[in-house]
């Protein structure tokens, strides 16, 4: 029958071999620990140097609502986003506020840096600007918003003036009708109190007064509608819907990865180089 129990001699030989391997590993690490520690410390130093070389970044952002005239945007968000990608869209003052005076092609750098995107669920455009200086990033976005506001004010000017003229004309007509109504009411009262020819004109005067009152009501409704459309709810400048938000970019994780990665690399490099040197000495 086959013996299921290992031979004691073979078992002792296996244990002896394992002990030899373990002893060799301990001796190997004991002899080379200075080298391994040195490469690990070198990797740590390189990781620290790289971590401090990674400058912190600040990102300022703003979500813009288009300027409105009587509820209608002066330009579509898509059009604004495309304009923001054009280098010629920006002024020198905007370039200076963004700290790009010294750039080779400052307008191109700003057009690329703002990264305008159109909100799919609302008529808004979001812009971003990244800088190593948080104040500069916020100042840049603020100046860009101011520049867009000026551009859209020019676009809104003709439409706004048209509504304002319409409102002024309606108010003038209402004022003239008020005078006419007062005159017709006075004449109607005189006709009702009189007799003969004066009394015969009463019907005409009352009809004219009723028509004037109806026209006056229509003008009042029109004026109310125009004033509402030109009020702050439906006519407004370009604005950042929730102000300008400035956040520090997440470089801490990148620094940590660089530090751990280079330290680990130094450790494994030390072990691997010792192994290669050991193999070289053994078989060379």
Helices and strands as residue ranges (DSSP letters): H 8-53, E 58-65, E 68-69, E 72-73, H 77-84, G 87-89, H 92-97, H 106-113, E 117-118, E 124-131, H 134-193, H 197-200, H 202-229, E 239-240, E 245-248, H 252-283
